[in-house]
């Protein structure tokens, strides 16, 4: 079932954009899966925010909650011992699914996939879709919109990199000067 959760998040990183500590710290009661489905997280600085959940994520989480729960702390994603999932445990799951996905998408093979990169991807996708930076900042739990500016600059850097790959055709710059043969031909018309 962990596999379904990681696969859902991996194939749809825009689902939550949560920090690693926020994901591993989730309790079952932090989920609201009915109308207005969302996850309630307490992020950096003890700030609480609510993140909406897509239907595909709700479906997987509902199935996960029907599984026999491990541990006694009501941790949403416990380790095999029933405790809070570790950083290494999360990274193990991400690597496992990156390897599986790289069989279909070879460009993933050399990549290092982390929760932070998935978070960054979610922010970039929102930005490129035209979502206002202030909404992205609220979604990510940033203190100010200026923090989100990093993602905008990354977008510009990506565009500049793409632009640098486009080489102008080799040739002289300046005004075209037709040769004598062309001028003679045109004058004969």
N, CA, C and O atoms as a DFTB+ gen file, in Angstrom:
756 C
 N C O
     1  1       0.826      -1.196       0.000
     2  2       0.000       0.000       0.000
     3  2       0.869       1.259       0.000
     4  3       0.519       2.255      -0.633
     5  1       2.017       1.217       0.718
     6  2       2.962       2.339       0.662
     7  2       3.297       2.645      -0.786
     8  3       3.407       3.802      -1.192
     9  1       3.456       1.565      -1.559
    10  2       3.818       1.715      -2.960
    11  2       2.785       2.553      -3.699
    12  3       3.144       3.417      -4.499
    13  1       1.497       2.305      -3.436
    14  2       0.447       3.089      -4.083
    15  2       0.526       4.555      -3.691
    16  3       0.339       5.437      -4.529
    17  1       0.800       4.814      -2.434
    18  2       0.892       6.193      -1.955
    19  2       2.072       6.905      -2.603
    20  3       1.932       8.023      -3.100
    21  1       3.227       6.261      -2.598
    22  2       4.413       6.880      -3.196
    23  2       4.209       7.045      -4.693
    24  3       4.548       8.087      -5.253
    25  1       3.655       6.022      -5.349
    26  2       3.425       6.099      -6.787
    27  2       2.474       7.241      -7.113
    28  3       2.702       7.966      -8.081
    29  1       1.417       7.418      -6.332
    30  2       0.474       8.513      -6.559
    31  2       1.177       9.843      -6.402
    32  3       1.006      10.736      -7.232
    33  1       1.970       9.990      -5.347
    34  2       2.670      11.257      -5.135
    35  2       3.745      11.450      -6.197
    36  3       3.958      12.566      -6.672
    37  1       4.423      10.365      -6.571
    38  2       5.515      10.453      -7.536
    39  2       4.983      10.820      -8.914
    40  3       5.597      11.623      -9.617
    41  1       3.854      10.249      -9.311
    42  2       3.318      10.544     -10.633
    43  2       2.534      11.852     -10.645
    44  3       2.292      12.414     -11.714
    45  1       2.142      12.336      -9.496
    46  2       1.407      13.595      -9.380
    47  2       2.016      14.440      -8.268
    48  3       1.381      14.627      -7.230
    49  1       3.242      14.963      -8.459
    50  2       3.889      15.677      -7.373
    51  2       3.144      16.929      -6.942
    52  3       3.393      17.474      -5.867
    53  1       2.229      17.377      -7.792
    54  2       1.481      18.579      -7.437
    55  2       0.455      18.321      -6.340
    56  3      -0.245      19.245      -5.926
    57  1       0.353      17.092      -5.865
    58  2      -0.663      16.754      -4.882
    59  2      -0.590      17.608      -3.627
    60  3      -1.604      18.170      -3.214
    61  1       0.575      17.721      -3.012
    62  2       0.617      18.446      -1.741
    63  2       1.734      19.457      -1.631
    64  3       1.522      20.534      -1.073
    65  1       2.909      19.158      -2.135
    66  2       4.047      20.066      -1.988
    67  2       4.531      20.155      -0.551
    68  3       5.119      21.164      -0.163
    69  1       4.295      19.119       0.245
    70  2       4.679      19.144       1.653
    71  2       6.177      18.939       1.839
    72  3       6.840      18.321       1.007
    73  1       6.697      19.466       2.943
    74  2       8.076      19.184       3.355
    75  2       8.142      17.736       3.829
    76  3       7.126      17.152       4.206
    77  1       9.330      17.170       3.808
    78  2       9.527      15.808       4.291
    79  2       9.045      15.658       5.732
    80  3       8.349      14.697       6.061
    81  1       9.412      16.599       6.582
    82  2       9.016      16.507       7.998
    83  2       7.496      16.598       8.159
    84  3       6.929      16.006       9.077
    85  1       6.844      17.341       7.264
    86  2       5.386      17.443       7.325
    87  2       4.736      16.118       6.926
    88  3       3.749      15.698       7.531
    89  1       5.293      15.461       5.904
    90  2       4.746      14.176       5.450
    91  2       4.911      13.117       6.539
    92  3       3.964      12.407       6.876
    93  1       6.115      13.021       7.078
    94  2       6.375      11.967       8.067
    95  2       5.703      12.252       9.406
    96  3       5.519      11.336      10.207
    97  1       5.341      13.485       9.657
    98  2       4.692      13.844      10.921
    99  2       3.176      13.769      10.887
   100  3       2.523      14.024      11.899
   101  1       2.607      13.423       9.738
   102  2       1.152      13.384       9.623
   103  2       0.534      12.307      10.500
   104  3       1.062      11.203      10.629
   105  1      -0.590      12.655      11.094
   106  2      -1.401      11.716      11.877
   107  2      -2.686      11.459      11.083
   108  3      -3.074      12.271      10.242
   109  1      -3.323      10.359      11.348
   110  2      -4.556      10.022      10.634
   111  2      -5.609      11.122      10.772
   112  3      -6.359      11.389       9.834
   113  1      -5.661      11.746      11.923
   114  2      -6.666      12.799      12.137
   115  2      -6.375      14.082      11.368
   116  3      -7.213      14.984      11.339
   117  1      -5.192      14.181      10.738
   118  2      -4.850      15.354       9.933
   119  2      -5.515      15.322       8.565
   120  3      -5.484      16.314       7.836
   121  1      -6.118      14.186       8.208
   122  2      -6.774      14.033       6.915
   123  2      -8.263      14.264       7.015
   124  3      -8.921      13.758       7.924
   125  1      -8.787      15.021       6.090
   126  2     -10.229      15.169       5.899
   127  2     -10.472      14.668       4.488
   128  3     -10.014      15.282       3.525
   129  1     -11.196      13.549       4.354
   130  2     -11.335      12.916       3.047
   131  2     -12.735      13.032       2.460
   132  3     -13.000      12.494       1.385
   133  1     -13.607      13.707       3.132
   134  2     -14.962      13.891       2.610
   135  2     -15.000      15.175       1.779
   136  3     -13.982      15.566       1.208
   137  1     -16.146      15.827       1.702
   138  2     -16.277      17.066       0.932
   139  2     -15.242      18.080       1.424
   140  3     -15.033      18.242       2.626
   141  1     -14.611      18.744       0.485
   142  2     -13.558      19.690       0.855
   143  2     -12.307      18.982       1.348
   144  3     -11.621      19.476       2.243
   145  1     -12.009      17.817       0.763
   146  2     -10.891      16.981       1.208
   147  2      -9.591      17.782       1.258
   148  3      -9.251      18.513       0.328
   149  1      -8.874      17.620       2.379
   150  2      -7.608      18.324       2.557
   151  2      -6.784      17.632       3.642
   152  3      -7.265      16.763       4.370
   153  1      -5.541      18.049       3.713
   154  2      -4.669      17.587       4.782
   155  2      -4.246      18.831       5.564
   156  3      -3.877      19.855       4.989
   157  1      -4.309      18.714       6.874
   158  2      -3.924      19.823       7.756
   159  2      -2.514      19.542       8.251
   160  3      -2.244      18.493       8.835
   161  1      -1.610      20.503       8.009
   162  2      -0.224      20.330       8.443
   163  2       0.209      21.511       9.293
   164  3      -0.274      22.634       9.148
   165  1       1.131      21.211      10.176
   166  2       1.778      22.263      10.949
   167  2       3.214      22.300      10.453
   168  3       3.991      21.369      10.663
   169  1       3.544      23.399       9.792
   170  2       4.856      23.510       9.171
   171  2       5.845      24.267      10.030
   172  3       5.719      24.342      11.252
   173  1       6.845      24.832       9.344
   174  2       7.882      25.591      10.027
   175  2       7.254      26.750      10.792
   176  3       6.281      27.352      10.338
   177  1       7.807      27.047      11.930
   178  2       7.281      28.141      12.741
   179  2       5.929      27.845      13.345
   180  3       5.212      28.759      13.754
   181  1       5.570      26.561      13.403
   182  2       4.288      26.133      13.981
   183  2       3.083      26.734      13.256
   184  3       2.021      26.921      13.849
   185  1       3.260      27.032      11.973
   186  2       2.157      27.588      11.186
   187  2       1.322      26.463      10.618
   188  3       1.839      25.515      10.027
   189  1       0.026      26.584      10.807
   190  2      -0.898      25.574      10.307
   191  2      -1.423      26.008       8.951
   192  3      -1.733      27.178       8.730
   193  1      -1.517      25.035       8.039
   194  2      -2.134      25.308       6.742
   195  2      -2.866      24.057       6.274
   196  3      -2.575      22.947       6.719
   197  1      -3.817      24.256       5.373
   198  2      -4.599      23.162       4.818
   199  2      -4.300      23.065       3.330
   200  3      -4.314      24.066       2.613
   201  1      -4.033      21.860       2.883
   202  2      -3.706      21.610       1.481
   203  2      -4.801      20.728       0.889
   204  3      -5.059      19.642       1.408
   205  1      -5.452      21.174      -0.190
   206  2      -6.498      20.348      -0.803
   207  2      -5.913      19.087      -1.426
   208  3      -4.754      19.061      -1.840
   209  1      -6.733      18.045      -1.484
   210  2      -6.301      16.765      -2.037
   211  2      -7.086      16.448      -3.306
   212  3      -8.303      16.630      -3.357
   213  1      -6.385      15.979      -4.318
   214  2      -7.019      15.557      -5.572
   215  2      -7.772      14.248      -5.342
   216  3      -7.490      13.520      -4.391
   217  1      -8.720      13.962      -6.210
   218  2      -9.523      12.743      -6.093
   219  2      -8.648      11.495      -6.085
   220  3      -8.882      10.577      -5.298
   221  1      -7.635      11.456      -6.961
   222  2      -6.774      10.271      -7.033
   223  2      -6.038      10.043      -5.712
   224  3      -5.863       8.903      -5.283
   225  1      -5.617      11.112      -5.081
   226  2      -4.919      10.999      -3.799
   227  2      -5.888      10.561      -2.703
   228  3      -5.550       9.719      -1.871
   229  1      -7.087      11.129      -2.705
   230  2      -8.113      10.736      -1.715
   231  2      -8.403       9.252      -1.811
   232  3      -8.513       8.570      -0.793
   233  1      -8.528       8.752      -3.025
   234  2      -8.854       7.336      -3.234
   235  2      -7.776       6.443      -2.614
   236  3      -8.087       5.483      -1.909
   237  1      -6.521       6.763      -2.881
   238  2      -5.417       5.961      -2.346
   239  2      -5.363       6.075      -0.827
   240  3      -5.142       5.078      -0.141
   241  1      -5.560       7.268      -0.300
   242  2      -5.505       7.453       1.156
   243  2      -6.656       6.739       1.863
   244  3      -6.467       6.198       2.953
   245  1      -7.837       6.731       1.264
   246  2      -8.964       6.004       1.857
   247  2      -8.652       4.518       1.943
   248  3      -8.929       3.872       2.954
   249  1      -8.069       3.979       0.867
   250  2      -7.685       2.562       0.872
   251  2      -6.604       2.312       1.922
   252  3      -6.625       1.290       2.609
   253  1      -5.668       3.239       2.044
   254  2      -4.588       3.109       3.044
   255  2      -5.161       3.065       4.453
   256  3      -4.707       2.274       5.280
   257  1      -6.143       3.896       4.734
   258  2      -6.738       3.945       6.074
   259  2      -7.541       2.688       6.401
   260  3      -7.770       2.397       7.575
   261  1      -7.974       1.938       5.386
   262  2      -8.677       0.673       5.626
   263  2      -7.703      -0.452       5.986
   264  3      -8.121      -1.486       6.507
   265  1      -6.415      -0.261       5.713
   266  2      -5.395      -1.260       6.059
   267  2      -5.222      -1.307       7.577
   268  3      -5.457      -0.307       8.256
   269  1      -4.807      -2.476       8.123
   270  2      -4.515      -2.537       9.559
   271  2      -3.367      -1.570       9.885
   272  3      -2.300      -1.631       9.274
   273  1      -3.597      -0.700      10.835
   274  2      -2.603       0.311      11.181
   275  2      -1.537      -0.258      12.104
   276  3      -1.826      -1.076      12.977
   277  1      -0.294       0.189      11.899
   278  2       0.824      -0.234      12.742
   279  2       1.108       0.862      13.755
   280  3       0.939       2.045      13.462
   281  1       1.535       0.475      14.931
   282  2       1.908       1.450      15.951
   283  2       0.708       1.959      16.717
   284  3      -0.441       1.637      16.412
   285  1       1.007       2.763      17.716
   286  2      -0.058       3.259      18.589
   287  2      -0.209       4.772      18.558
   288  3      -1.113       5.308      19.199
   289  1       0.645       5.469      17.835
   290  2       0.603       6.934      17.829
   291  2      -0.289       7.514      16.745
   292  3      -0.335       8.731      16.566
   293  1      -1.013       6.640      16.006
   294  2      -1.899       7.109      14.953
   295  2      -1.137       7.814      13.832
   296  3      -1.689       8.668      13.138
   297  1       0.155       7.445      13.657
   298  2       0.983       8.017      12.595
   299  2       0.424       7.553      11.256
   300  3       0.161       6.365      11.071
   301  1       0.242       8.478      10.327
   302  2      -0.358       8.141       9.038
   303  2       0.547       7.221       8.217
   304  3       0.067       6.271       7.600
   305  1       1.844       7.498       8.208
   306  2       2.794       6.690       7.437
   307  2       3.856       6.116       8.370
   308  3       4.972       6.631       8.428
   309  1       3.518       5.053       9.099
   310  2       4.488       4.484      10.045
   311  2       5.524       3.593       9.356
   312  3       5.320       3.103       8.245
   313  1       6.620       3.408      10.045
   314  2       7.647       2.464       9.589
   315  2       7.144       1.052       9.876
   316  3       6.053       0.868      10.416
   317  1       7.950       0.062       9.509
   318  2       7.595      -1.338       9.780
   319  2       7.429      -1.585      11.272
   320  3       6.700      -2.495      11.668
   321  1       8.091      -0.790      12.106
   322  2       8.000      -0.924      13.562
   323  2       6.862      -0.103      14.157
   324  3       6.669      -0.088      15.373
   325  1       6.110       0.580      13.295
   326  2       4.975       1.351      13.786
   327  2       5.318       2.747      14.246
   328  3       4.473       3.437      14.816
   329  1       6.549       3.178      14.007
   330  2       6.964       4.528      14.396
   331  2       6.917       5.451      13.187
   332  3       6.648       5.022      12.064
   333  1       7.182       6.712      13.437
   334  2       7.228       7.713      12.373
   335  2       8.250       7.266      11.319
   336  3       9.366       6.877      11.663
   337  1       7.872       7.321      10.051
   338  2       8.752       6.928       8.958
   339  2       9.968       7.846       8.931
   340  3       9.834       9.063       9.061
   341  1      11.135       7.273       8.766
   342  2      12.379       8.056       8.786
   343  2      12.660       8.685       7.429
   344  3      12.040       8.333       6.425
   345  1      13.600       9.615       7.414
   346  2      14.066      10.233       6.183
   347  2      14.582       9.151       5.243
   348  3      14.289       9.163       4.048
   349  1      15.349       8.220       5.788
   350  2      15.912       7.146       4.972
   351  2      14.820       6.239       4.416
   352  3      14.923       5.768       3.283
   353  1      13.789       5.994       5.195
   354  2      12.667       5.177       4.727
   355  2      11.947       5.830       3.565
   356  3      11.593       5.163       2.593
   357  1      11.729       7.130       3.662
   358  2      11.073       7.867       2.580
   359  2      11.958       7.833       1.332
   360  3      11.472       7.576       0.230
   361  1      13.248       8.092       1.506
   362  2      14.157       8.103       0.360
   363  2      14.247       6.724      -0.293
   364  3      14.351       6.617      -1.515
   365  1      14.207       5.669       0.526
   366  2      14.208       4.310      -0.012
   367  2      13.002       4.112      -0.941
   368  3      13.141       3.588      -2.046
   369  1      11.813       4.538      -0.479
   370  2      10.602       4.393      -1.290
   371  2      10.685       5.214      -2.576
   372  3      10.295       4.741      -3.644
   373  1      11.191       6.438      -2.473
   374  2      11.328       7.276      -3.674
   375  2      12.290       6.633      -4.676
   376  3      12.012       6.593      -5.875
   377  1      13.417       6.133      -4.179
   378  2      14.397       5.489      -5.072
   379  2      13.808       4.256      -5.740
   380  3      14.015       4.021      -6.931
   381  1      13.079       3.480      -4.967
   382  2      12.454       2.261      -5.491
   383  2      11.531       2.611      -6.668
   384  3      11.539       1.933      -7.695
   385  1      10.751       3.659      -6.507
   386  2       9.803       4.033      -7.557
   387  2      10.469       4.782      -8.702
   388  3       9.989       4.732      -9.834
   389  1      11.560       5.470      -8.426
   390  2      12.321       6.112      -9.497
   391  2      12.898       5.046     -10.415
   392  3      12.851       5.180     -11.638
   393  1      13.440       3.989      -9.825
   394  2      14.016       2.891     -10.612
   395  2      12.923       2.245     -11.468
   396  3      13.134       1.987     -12.653
   397  1      11.763       1.986     -10.873
   398  2      10.659       1.377     -11.630
   399  2      10.200       2.310     -12.757
   400  3       9.962       1.860     -13.878
   401  1      10.078       3.599     -12.462
   402  2       9.627       4.563     -13.472
   403  2      10.666       4.750     -14.574
   404  3      10.312       5.061     -15.712
   405  1      11.939       4.566     -14.248
   406  2      12.992       4.767     -15.253
   407  2      12.954       3.692     -16.339
   408  3      13.558       3.867     -17.397
   409  1      12.262       2.599     -16.095
   410  2      12.102       1.580     -17.133
   411  2      11.189       2.076     -18.244
   412  3      11.288       1.629     -19.386
   413  1      10.299       3.003     -17.904
   414  2       9.397       3.594     -18.887
   415  2       9.945       4.933     -19.377
   416  3       9.784       5.292     -20.543
   417  1      10.586       5.654     -18.485
   418  2      11.135       6.979     -18.790
   419  2      12.625       6.971     -18.440
   420  3      13.009       7.256     -17.306
   421  1      13.450       6.642     -19.422
   422  2      14.888       6.437     -19.194
   423  2      15.588       7.668     -18.614
   424  3      16.609       7.529     -17.940
   425  1      15.065       8.854     -18.859
   426  2      15.724      10.066     -18.355
   427  2      15.699      10.149     -16.830
   428  3      16.446      10.933     -16.244
   429  1      14.854       9.353     -16.183
   430  2      14.799       9.339     -14.716
   431  2      15.951       8.553     -14.091
   432  3      16.278       8.743     -12.920
   433  1      16.558       7.672     -14.878
   434  2      17.569       6.768     -14.340
   435  2      18.686       7.492     -13.585
   436  3      18.990       7.094     -12.461
   437  1      19.314       8.536     -14.143
   438  2      20.409       9.190     -13.423
   439  2      19.954      10.248     -12.410
   440  3      20.779      10.806     -11.687
   441  1      18.670      10.521     -12.358
   442  2      18.167      11.611     -11.512
   443  2      18.143      11.225     -10.043
   444  3      18.013      10.055      -9.682
   445  1      18.274      12.241      -9.218
   446  2      18.118      12.056      -7.770
   447  2      16.773      12.676      -7.399
   448  3      16.609      13.895      -7.444
   449  1      15.833      11.841      -7.039
   450  2      14.491      12.307      -6.695
   451  2      14.393      12.401      -5.180
   452  3      14.685      11.444      -4.463
   453  1      13.978      13.566      -4.707
   454  2      13.787      13.782      -3.274
   455  2      12.426      14.422      -3.053
   456  3      11.800      14.902      -3.998
   457  1      11.976      14.428      -1.821
   458  2      10.713      15.106      -1.503
   459  2      10.839      16.586      -1.829
   460  3       9.887      17.193      -2.320
   461  1      11.997      17.172      -1.563
   462  2      12.173      18.595      -1.858
   463  2      12.066      18.865      -3.364
   464  3      11.499      19.878      -3.772
   465  1      12.603      17.969      -4.179
   466  2      12.490      18.156      -5.635
   467  2      11.049      18.019      -6.089
   468  3      10.612      18.738      -6.988
   469  1      10.305      17.105      -5.480
   470  2       8.889      16.977      -5.818
   471  2       8.134      18.238      -5.405
   472  3       7.238      18.691      -6.117
   473  1       8.497      18.796      -4.265
   474  2       7.901      20.049      -3.783
   475  2       8.212      21.179      -4.762
   476  3       7.338      21.971      -5.114
   477  1       9.450      21.240      -5.186
   478  2       9.879      22.266      -6.133
   479  2       9.158      22.088      -7.472
   480  3       8.746      23.068      -8.091
   481  1       9.007      20.834      -7.917
   482  2       8.295      20.541      -9.157
   483  2       6.856      21.016      -9.075
   484  3       6.330      21.599     -10.023
   485  1       6.221      20.762      -7.936
   486  2       4.840      21.200      -7.757
   487  2       4.753      22.721      -7.888
   488  3       3.858      23.237      -8.557
   489  1       5.676      23.435      -7.254
   490  2       5.668      24.896      -7.315
   491  2       5.915      25.385      -8.742
   492  3       5.262      26.324      -9.197
   493  1       6.846      24.758      -9.443
   494  2       7.147      25.137     -10.825
   495  2       5.945      24.882     -11.724
   496  3       5.617      25.712     -12.573
   497  1       5.288      23.744     -11.544
   498  2       4.110      23.434     -12.349
   499  2       3.020      24.472     -12.126
   500  3       2.380      24.921     -13.077
   501  1       2.811      24.849     -10.879
   502  2       1.802      25.864     -10.570
   503  2       2.180      27.210     -11.204
   504  3       1.337      27.889     -11.790
   505  1       3.436      27.576     -11.078
   506  2       3.906      28.842     -11.631
   507  2       3.742      28.863     -13.143
   508  3       3.253      29.844     -13.703
   509  1       4.147      27.788     -13.805
   510  2       4.041      27.723     -15.259
   511  2       2.595      27.637     -15.726
   512  3       2.297      27.961     -16.875
   513  1       1.691      27.201     -14.846
   514  2       0.267      27.158     -15.177
   515  2      -0.399      28.513     -14.951
   516  3      -1.588      28.686     -15.221
   517  1       0.384      29.470     -14.453
   518  2      -0.146      30.815     -14.274
   519  2      -0.718      31.093     -12.894
   520  3      -1.384      32.111     -12.702
   521  1      -0.476      30.219     -11.935
   522  2      -0.964      30.446     -10.573
   523  2      -0.159      31.606      -9.967
   524  3       1.064      31.657     -10.101
   525  1      -0.836      32.502      -9.324
   526  2      -0.195      33.670      -8.715
   527  2       0.817      33.248      -7.654
   528  3       0.590      32.300      -6.903
   529  1       1.933      33.965      -7.603
   530  2       2.993      33.635      -6.649
   531  2       2.511      33.688      -5.205
   532  3       2.996      32.924      -4.369
   533  1       1.576      34.565      -4.897
   534  2       1.094      34.653      -3.519
   535  2       0.331      33.383      -3.125
   536  3       0.393      32.958      -1.972
   537  1      -0.385      32.778      -4.071
   538  2      -1.101      31.523      -3.804
   539  2      -0.089      30.390      -3.614
   540  3      -0.246      29.551      -2.726
   541  1       0.942      30.374      -4.450
   542  2       1.981      29.350      -4.323
   543  2       2.676      29.491      -2.968
   544  3       2.935      28.495      -2.292
   545  1       2.972      30.721      -2.577
   546  2       3.631      30.955      -1.285
   547  2       2.767      30.432      -0.137
   548  3       3.284      29.799       0.783
   549  1       1.466      30.687      -0.178
   550  2       0.563      30.179       0.859
   551  2       0.528      28.661       0.845
   552  3       0.562      28.022       1.897
   553  1       0.463      28.089      -0.338
   554  2       0.404      26.630      -0.494
   555  2       1.635      25.976       0.117
   556  3       1.533      24.966       0.814
   557  1       2.803      26.561      -0.152
   558  2       4.058      25.979       0.329
   559  2       4.354      26.319       1.782
   560  3       5.242      25.727       2.397
   561  1       3.608      27.275       2.331
   562  2       3.860      27.686       3.705
   563  2       5.013      28.665       3.824
   564  3       5.629      28.776       4.884
   565  1       5.310      29.377       2.741
   566  2       6.388      30.370       2.790
   567  2       5.951      31.591       3.584
   568  3       4.798      32.019       3.527
   569  1       6.889      32.126       4.312
   570  2       6.621      33.314       5.117
   571  2       6.255      34.516       4.239
   572  3       5.379      35.309       4.582
   573  1       6.943      34.630       3.105
   574  2       6.678      35.760       2.212
   575  2       6.726      35.302       0.760
   576  3       7.268      34.245       0.437
   577  1       6.144      36.127      -0.104
   578  2       6.137      35.835      -1.531
   579  2       7.566      35.865      -2.082
   580  3       7.873      35.178      -3.056
   581  1       8.432      36.658      -1.460
   582  2       9.825      36.752      -1.932
   583  2      10.532      35.393      -1.882
   584  3      11.384      35.106      -2.722
   585  1      10.180      34.567      -0.908
   586  2      10.769      33.231      -0.820
   587  2      10.402      32.422      -2.060
   588  3      11.209      31.637      -2.558
   589  1       9.199      32.613      -2.546
   590  2       8.720      31.893      -3.724
   591  2       9.400      32.415      -4.991
   592  3       9.390      31.738      -6.019
   593  1       9.977      33.588      -4.928
   594  2      10.664      34.187      -6.073
   595  2      11.745      33.256      -6.622
   596  3      12.047      33.293      -7.815
   597  1      12.326      32.426      -5.763
   598  2      13.350      31.466      -6.181
   599  2      12.831      30.629      -7.345
   600  3      13.569      30.367      -8.295
   601  1      11.583      30.212      -7.282
   602  2      11.018      29.366      -8.322
   603  2      10.856      30.140      -9.618
   604  3      11.056      29.583     -10.697
   605  1      10.497      31.412      -9.531
   606  2      10.372      32.239     -10.723
   607  2      11.724      32.391     -11.396
   608  3      11.830      32.283     -12.618
   609  1      12.761      32.643     -10.599
   610  2      14.095      32.779     -11.157
   611  2      14.550      31.472     -11.793
   612  3      15.233      31.477     -12.817
   613  1      14.175      30.371     -11.193
   614  2      14.528      29.076     -11.786
   615  2      13.865      28.941     -13.149
   616  3      14.463      28.410     -14.085
   617  1      12.641      29.418     -13.260
   618  2      11.948      29.355     -14.537
   619  2      12.670      30.193     -15.572
   620  3      12.860      29.740     -16.700
   621  1      13.078      31.401     -15.220
   622  2      13.815      32.251     -16.143
   623  2      15.150      31.614     -16.512
   624  3      15.575      31.684     -17.666
   625  1      15.805      31.000     -15.551
   626  2      17.078      30.332     -15.829
   627  2      16.868      29.195     -16.824
   628  3      17.684      28.993     -17.723
   629  1      15.778      28.456     -16.664
   630  2      15.482      27.375     -17.602
   631  2      15.256      27.932     -19.005
   632  3      15.717      27.352     -19.988
   633  1      14.549      29.050     -19.096
   634  2      14.292      29.655     -20.400
   635  2      15.586      30.160     -21.033
   636  3      15.796      30.008     -22.236
   637  1      16.452      30.762     -20.214
   638  2      17.731      31.241     -20.738
   639  2      18.584      30.086     -21.229
   640  3      19.254      30.197     -22.256
   641  1      18.561      28.979     -20.502
   642  2      19.319      27.799     -20.909
   643  2      18.791      27.290     -22.244
   644  3      19.568      26.951     -23.136
   645  1      17.466      27.239     -22.380
   646  2      16.865      26.802     -23.639
   647  2      17.240      27.760     -24.763
   648  3      17.549      27.327     -25.873
   649  1      17.213      29.045     -24.484
   650  2      17.564      30.046     -25.484
   651  2      19.008      29.900     -25.931
   652  3      19.319      30.074     -27.109
   653  1      19.894      29.580     -24.988
   654  2      21.308      29.433     -25.340
   655  2      21.552      28.234     -26.246
   656  3      22.561      28.182     -26.948
   657  1      20.640      27.278     -26.235
   658  2      20.776      26.109     -27.098
   659  2      20.375      26.410     -28.537
   660  3      20.726      25.673     -29.458
   661  1      19.649      27.481     -28.716
   662  2      19.218      27.868     -30.054
   663  2      20.301      28.764     -30.635
   664  3      20.494      29.896     -30.191
   665  1      20.996      28.248     -31.621
   666  2      22.083      29.027     -32.212
   667  2      21.579      29.710     -33.470
   668  3      20.883      29.097     -34.279
   669  1      21.926      30.964     -33.634
   670  2      21.496      31.663     -34.854
   671  2      22.209      31.056     -36.065
   672  3      23.310      30.522     -35.940
   673  1      21.584      31.141     -37.218
   674  2      22.235      30.584     -38.408
   675  2      23.549      31.318     -38.688
   676  3      23.677      32.521     -38.459
   677  1      24.509      30.557     -39.186
   678  2      25.801      31.146     -39.512
   679  2      25.605      32.078     -40.706
   680  3      24.963      31.715     -41.691
   681  1      26.132      33.208     -40.610
   682  2      26.024      34.163     -41.709
   683  2      26.396      35.545     -41.236
   684  3      26.571      35.796     -40.044
   685  1      26.511      36.426     -42.194
   686  2      26.884      37.807     -41.868
   687  2      25.645      38.569     -41.425
   688  3      24.555      38.394     -41.968
   689  1      25.837      39.400     -40.447
   690  2      24.730      40.262     -40.059
   691  2      24.821      41.532     -40.891
   692  3      25.893      41.887     -41.380
   693  1      23.742      42.183     -41.043
   694  2      23.719      43.415     -41.827
   695  2      22.706      43.321     -42.944
   696  3      21.941      42.362     -43.039
   697  1      22.718      44.322     -43.775
   698  2      21.744      44.423     -44.862
   699  2      22.168      43.567     -46.050
   700  3      23.347      43.490     -46.397
   701  1      21.190      42.936     -46.654
   702  2      21.456      42.089     -47.820
   703  2      21.857      42.951     -49.005
   704  3      21.216      43.959     -49.303
   705  1      22.906      42.549     -49.664
   706  2      23.379      43.233     -50.881
   707  2      23.367      42.215     -52.015
   708  3      24.185      41.295     -52.027
   709  1      22.459      42.369     -52.960
   710  2      22.410      41.407     -54.066
   711  2      23.652      41.527     -54.949
   712  3      24.244      42.599     -55.079
   713  1      24.024      40.411     -55.545
   714  2      25.171      40.398     -56.462
   715  2      24.805      40.996     -57.819
   716  3      23.636      41.248     -58.108
   717  1      25.846      41.220     -58.657
   718  2      25.644      41.811     -59.985
   719  2      24.768      40.938     -60.870
   720  3      23.946      41.467     -61.618
   721  1      24.918      39.605     -60.811
   722  2      24.108      38.721     -61.645
   723  2      22.644      38.848     -61.316
   724  3      21.804      38.876     -62.215
   725  1      22.323      38.925     -60.032
   726  2      20.931      39.052     -59.627
   727  2      20.371      40.398     -60.059
   728  3      19.243      40.484     -60.545
   729  1      21.151      41.433     -59.882
   730  2      20.695      42.772     -60.308
   731  2      20.482      42.829     -61.814
   732  3      19.507      43.427     -62.270
   733  1      21.363      42.226     -62.590
   734  2      21.222      42.200     -64.046
   735  2      19.954      41.460     -64.440
   736  3      19.202      41.904     -65.308
   737  1      19.726      40.317     -63.784
   738  2      18.533      39.544     -64.080
   739  2      17.270      40.344     -63.769
   740  3      16.335      40.368     -64.571
   741  1      17.240      40.986     -62.629
   742  2      16.063      41.765     -62.229
   743  2      15.861      42.953     -63.161
   744  3      14.725      43.301     -63.480
   745  1      16.928      43.565     -63.592
   746  2      16.807      44.697     -64.526
   747  2      16.314      44.257     -65.895
   748  3      15.695      45.046     -66.609
   749  1      16.577      43.014     -66.273
   750  2      16.152      42.522     -67.575
   751  2      14.672      42.204     -67.622
   752  3      14.120      41.995     -68.702
   753  1      14.043      42.165     -66.509
   754  2      12.607      41.812     -66.474
   755  2      11.738      42.913     -66.917
   756  3      10.516      42.764     -66.940
